[in-house]
Amino acid sequence: MQTVLTIEMATRFAGLALGHVTREFPNKLDHVIGGPADVRGPKALHPIFYGSFDWHSCVHGYWLLASLYRRFPDLPERSRIRAIFDVHLVPDKVAGELSYLARPGSQTFERPYGWAWLLMLAAELMRHESQEGQLWTAALAPLAAAFAERIKRFLPDQPYPIRTGTHANSAFALALASEFANIARDEDLTRAIADRTQVWYARDAGCQAWEPDGDAFLSPVLIEAECMRRVLPHADFRTWFGHFLPNIMQQEPPALFAPALVGDRSDGKIAHLDGLNLSRAWCWTSIAAVLDEPGRQVATAAAQLHLVASLPHIAGDYAGEHWLASFALLAVSA
């Protein structure tokens, strides 16, 4: 199986995302209703990110499209991507998203998963050198700044990490937010992330892997390691990782080396497990890049095993189709 990003694979991923980022229904809102006037549909509430079943999936659908638009100048879907971005990534629609954040009931809206993905999208757009890419970047900048500020305010008030394998996971959010902090040269955000990861994770050792949960799409163990890989110098990370997972040469804990089984891909929660396999592949590949041999070989083999298990299943039912390609892109481009 082809497990590196090719233009053929990019075309498939782009086609999937284009099929849902402007598809308003079905939709699962994260919405606090404060009164009758708040009873509105997704597009009325979110002038940009109203598609893809939920707000955060729409955001990372845009991230996928932006990534492929930049990486593949000959991508057949480029004109369709540009048309959607030109209509949606404009100041007045960004102002509408900001207005939603300012509502009294929106303080915890999409925290932390959607926050991190919005910053990941902003970071990707900042890599674009084209004129249109710079316009999209400038338009989205106020929304990115708002979420970056929310993270800076939130982290000092959160003494404990959330280690679940779903949207609330703290390490996943900080891993993605660190990418924005680096590209935007936001020293305050970089410092806030570094400080909190030290508090949360620096002393973790001998980690067990009580996973997967039945609806997890993240490995709490591996995403913590990937987060620390991003915030520590490589030599320091290798030391930390050696204490955190000391027995990977024996493929222990064994749960981290066995892809999850997916029983019903039409069930939105069970379909999360394909995302788990893809996100594990992403983490293992990224971690492998900074390990010494033979640990690198063990991590790379684990990544390949997980990728092969779920890459063929990113489409076929909307339960997974509205989001899995984004995690597949993370995995194949790590």
N, C-alpha and C positions, 0 to 999 in steps of 0.2 A: 504494500500500500504506500502511495505517495504521502509523505508526512512532512514535507517542506513546502513553504508557500510559493506557489506558482501562479501565473496569470490565470490558468484554468481554474484553480482553486479560488483565487480572488474573485473571478467572475461569478462563481457559484455563491460565495459568501455575499457579494454585493447584491446579487439578485434576490437572495433571501431577505436582506435588510430592506431593500427598496420595496419589497412586498408588504412590509409592516410598519415602517416608521410614520407613514401617514394614514394608517388604518386605525380609525378611531375606536371601533368596536370589534370584539368584546373588550371591555376595559375594567381594570380593578384599581379603583382610586384609593389613594392615601389622603383622605379629605375629612376635615372636621367641619361639621355643619353647625354654624352658630346661629342660624335663623333661616327663614324661608328663602331669603335672597341668595343663600349659599347653595341652593339646590340647582346645580347647573351641570352640564355635560363636560366631558374632558376637554374638548376644544375651546369651550368658553372659559374654562379655568386655566388652561395651559396652551397658549397660542403657538408654542413650538413643540413641546414634548407631550403631545396628546395621543400618540399612537402606540403600537407595540404592546398592547395589553396593559402596561403600567408605565409610569413616568420614568423609572430608572432604566427599564429595558429600552425605552425609546432613546434615552440619552446614550446608552452604549451602542445602540444601533447607529446613531449619528457618528459616534467614535469610530466604529468599524468602517463606515463609508468614508469618513475623512481620512483614515489611515490608508485605505486602498486607493483613494483618489491621489494621494501624494506619492505612494510607492509605485504605482503603475500608470505611467503617462499614456499607455496604449489601452487602458482598461475600456472595454466597450460601453460600460455603464457610466463613464465619466460625465457625459452630458446630462444624464438623468440625475446624477448626484448633484451636479452644479445647479440644476434647475431647482431642486428641493432646497438646497442651502441658500440660494439667492432669495427665495421667497421667505424662508423661515429665520435665517440667522441675520436679522436686521434689527436696528435699535428699538423700534416700537414694539416688536414682539418680545424682545429681551426685557423691555420695560414691563410687559405684561407678566412674564415669569417672576420678575422682581416684586411686582405688586402682590402676587400670590404669597410670596415669602413674607411680606410685611403684614399679612393677616394675623390677628391675635391667636388663631388656632394653628399657625404654621411654624411654631418655633422648632418643633422636632420633625417637621416634614422631611421624610426620606433620610433621616439620620441613622447611620453614617454612610450607608451604601450609595444612595443617590448623590450625596455630597461628593463622595470620592469619584464617582463616575463622571460627574460634571467637570471636576477638575482634570480628570484624565482626558476628556474631550477638549478642554481648553488647552492642555499641554500639547495635544496632537496638532491642533490648529496653529499653535505658535511655531511649529516646525515648518509650516507651509511658506514657501517663498513667492508663490504666485500672487498677483494683484488681488484676485478674488479671495485667496486664502487670507491675506492680510485684512481684507474687509470683514470677513467672517470672524477673524480673531478679535478685531477691534469691537465688533458688535457684541460678542459674547463676553468681553472682558468684565463689564460690571457685574454680571451674574457669577463669574468665576471669583471675583474679588469678594462678593457677598458670602459665598460658601467657604472660601479660605478664611475669612474672618470668623465665621461660625465655628470652624474647627479650632482656631486659635483660642476662642473664648471657652469652648467646651472642654478641651483636653485637661486643663488644670483642675476642673471640677469633677473629673472622672477618676477616682482612685483605683478602680479595678478594670481590667479588660473584659470584654465579652468574647467568649471563646467558642460560641456556637458555630456550626457549619453553614449558617444561612446569613441573611442580609445584615444582621446586627454585628457581625464579626468585626472586632476592632482592628486586628492586624491587616485584614484585607483593605480596609479603608485607609489606613496609614501608608500601606505600600503604594497605593495608587496616588494618594495625596502627595507623597514624597516625590513622585515623578513631576507633578506640577511645580512643587516648591523648587526643585532643581532647575527646571527650564525657565520658570518665571524669576528665578533668583530672589525668591521670597525668603530672606534669612530668618525672619520671625517665625514663619511656618516651619522651616527646616529645623530650627531650634526647638520649637514646641514638640515636633514629632520625635526628635532625638531624645529629648528629656522624658517624654512619656514612655517611649519604648524601653528606656533604661529602668524606669519604675516598674513597668509591667512585666518585662520579659528577661532582663539581663541575668537574673539568678535562676532561671528555669534550667533544669538538668534532669537527665534520666527520664525523658518524657515517655509516657504511655500513649497509646493510640486507641482510645475507646471509640472507634469510628469504623465504618460510616454510620451516621444516623440515617433514618429512613427517608428523610427529605433533604439531606445535606447536599450542597453543591460546592462546598469548600472543605478542605481538610484543615481542621483547627491546628494540627501539628505543622503541616507543611507551609501553610500560609503564614504562620508565625515565623518560621525559618526564612521564608522569602522576604518578609518584612524586615527582619534583622539583617539579611544580606544587603538590603538597600540602604540601611542607615549606618552600618559598621564598615570600617576599612576591611579589605579582603582577609588580611592575616588575622585580624580580631574576630571576624566572622568565623573563620575556620576553627579557631579556638573555642568560640562559643558553641558552634555546631557540634564539635567533638564531645562536649559535655551534654548538650541537649539530646542528641541522638548518637550515643556512643557505639551502637552495635549495627550500623547499617551494612557493614561487610558481611554480617550473618543474616542480612535481610530481616532485621528485627527493629521495631515491632512489625510482625508479618502483615498486619492490616494495611500498612502503607505501601506494600508491594503487590497487593492483589486488587485489580480493578473491581469496582462495585458492580453487582448484577442489577440490571434494570428490568423489572417485571412487567411494567405496563407504561409504555411511552405516551399513551393518551391521557394519563393521570398527571396533572401538572406538578404535583409534589414528588411522585416517584420519578418523573422525568428529570428532576433535579440531579439524580445520580449520574446521568450522562455528563452534566456540568461538573460534578465532582471528579469524574475521570479526566475530563479536559483540564480542569484547574490543577489537578495533581500533576498532569503532564507538564503544564506551564511551570509549576513550582520546581519540579524535579529538574527540568531542563535548565532553568535559571540558576538553581543551586549548583548543578553539575559544573557550570562554567567557571566557578571559583574554587572548586574542590581539587585537591591533589589526587593523582592516581594512587590506588585503584578505586577510591571512592567515586571519582568522576564516572568511571565506567558503570558502576552499580547504579548510580543515580540516572544516568542516561538510559540504561536498559529499562529501569522502572518507568521513566517518562514514555518511552516508546510503547511499552505494554499498555499503559493507560490510554495513550492516544489512539492506538489501533482499536481498543475496545469501544470507543464512542464516537470517533470522527465520522464513521459511516451513518450515524443516526442523528445528525443535526437538523434534519428536515423529515417531513412526513406527517407530523401532527403539530398543530399550532401551539400545543402545550410546551413544546420545546423549540419549535421553529422560530418563535418570536424573540429568542435570546441566545440560543446555544452557539450560533455562528460567532458571536463575539468572544466567547471563551475558546472556541476552536482557533480563532485568530491569535489570541494570546498564546495558545499552546504551540502553534506551528511557526510563530515568528519569534519565540523566546530566544 
